[in-house]
Amino acid sequence: MDIKLDPARKQRVAAHLQKFFSNEFDEKLSDFRAAEVVDMMLRTLGPAIYNQGVQDARAHLQVKLDDLEGEVYADGDV
């Protein structure tokens, strides 16, 4: 799976990364280097984070589905 960010979001993430490297490591990242690090993180971390999000959403929906009968059950006995 190839995870892509829209250009504006990728630019914001790269700018945040540049600020982080400057503040924490006293190292200046060029725009190119920051964009490359973002791409590398998307390739290596993206699938695991995506899969975890899917699992979390599935678990949340399963809880809602398990409770569905109790929420919408109509007693047919009069």
N, C-alpha and C positions, 0 to 999 in steps of 0.2 A: 504494500500500500504506500502510495506516495502522498504525503501530507503537504499541502501548499497553503501559504498564507496570502491574503490579498496584499498587493504592494504597499498600501498605506500601513497596514498592521505590521508587515515585515519591517518597514522602515522604523516604526515606533519601537519594536522589539530590539532592533539593532541599536537605536539611539539609547535605549535603556541599558543595553549591554555595554555600550561605550562608556556611559556614565558610571556603571558598576565597576568596570575595569579601572577607570581613572581613580575612583574613590577608594576602592579596596586594594588595588595592586599598584597604584601609581604608574599605570601603563596606558598609553594612548593607542586605541585601536582606530585604524582608518575605517572609512565607510565600507570599503571592500572587505577588509578582514572581519569586521563585525557582521556583515551579511553572510560571509562564509561560515562563521561560527553558528549563526542562526540556522543556516541550511544544514550543517552537521548535526546540530541538536535536534532538528526536525527529523532527520533520517534515523538517528540513533534512539532518541527518547520518544519521538512522536507516536510510533505504533504502540508502545507499551502504555502510554498515557491515554491514547485513544481507546485501546482495548479495556482499560480500567474504567473509563467513562461509560463505555457500552455495558460493562458488567454492572456498574453502579445503577445505571438507568434501568436495566433489566430487573435487578433486585427490587428497586423502588416500585416499578410497575407490577411486579409479581405480588408484592404486599397489597397493592391496591386491588389487583384481580382476586386475590384470596379473600378479601373482605367484601367483594362485590355482591355476593349472594346475600350477605347480612344487610347490606345497604339498600338493595332494591327488591328484596323478596316480598311478594305480596301473598298474604295468607288467603288461600282459596276457600277455606272453611268458614261458612257463615253461621 
